[in-house]
Structures are given as C-alpha cells and as structure tokens.
Amino acid sequence: MSEWLTKYEVQFYAFLDTQKHTDVAHDLAHINRVVKIARQLACEEQADLAIVIPAAYLHDCVSLPKDHVQRHLASTLAGDKAVDFLRSIAYPKEYYDAIYHAIRAHSFSADVKPETLEAKIVQDADRLDALGAIGIARCMQVSGAINRVLYAQDDPFCDERKPDDGRYAIDHFYNKLFRIADGLNTPSARLEGRRREKIMRIFLEQLALEI
C-alpha cells in the first residue's frame, strides 16, 4: 500500500477513537474487522484502496441503535461527517464523492445501491461481519441491548411460523442473516459468506440438541 495512505490511516483511527459509539455491535472492534475484510477484498478484486480504506474506517462514524427512528439516515449522516473530516485532514479531494457513496451504500436500512466496485466491497465487508462466529456474537449483543428473547419456545427455528426478529434473536438468522451470503456483490465475498453461513448453521444444530 502507498505510504501516504498508511499515514492517513493513523488519523482515521485517532478520529474514530474520539467518537461515541451508541450501538454495542458497531464499536471500534467492528470497524477494525470491516477494514481488515475490505482491504483483503479490495486486493482480491483489484479495487482502489484510496477509496475503500477510508470508507471502511469511516462507514459508522455516525452510528444509531437498531431500533432508532432515524436508523435509515445513519449512513448518509456518516457520509457527510466523513467528508467533513477528510477535508479537515487534507485527504485528496478527488476521492470524496466515491468515499461518500461507498459509506451511504453500505447500510441495509438506507437501501442505496452500490454503483462502484469500491462501494460494493465496503458493503460486502460490513455484511460479512454479520456472519460467522462474530456474526452470532453480534446478533446476541444487539438482541440483549434491545431485550429480544433468545428463541420462541414453541417453535425455536421457525419451522411452522414466520420469523419475528423484533421478539426473538434466533429469528434474525432466518429473517436476515441467512439471506446475506447470496446477496453479496463480489465473488470473493460470496465465497467467504457461504463459509461463514455454514458456521452459523452448525451453531443452530448444536443449539437444537441442547434445547
């Protein structure tokens, strides 16, 4: 990676370290994982790291809880804040529009289609962090924060009812998480997404034995 971008990364992290993270599943650890995944995907798909890396670092610089009424606006607010910050540190301005778009498009709730390879990669990286072992842990974190029950005792795995992830944590697997892998944008992400989904299905198999 270019030395100039590495120097900016120090500033990205320092900026994020001063921000308040209101959602337990969207903390600095989440951001670090998304950056790691995005960097790997960008190298595999030959995307522009000068867009992918700052967008991955700053994609949640405005973060609202899952049940917040303005949740759908969070990625737009994050894009605005990110560009203001990039201006303040004199990041090359030719990248602003592409970074802004990648940040806006990463969110499920915003429903913005990623139009560039870099935006697709940032979205893929963020969604991959909802799968696998870390995806299970994050689902439980968020469920605890908003008082979801773990599972419905009469039908834990939605065999005869529609998933209701407003009430049950396990239902979120069926309502959203198991739809992620096939909807990822890049071949590299889809391969990793299917691997992580298998881990989650094994978890449910074990959970079924225990309950």
Disulfide bonds with the S-S distance in Angstrom:
none
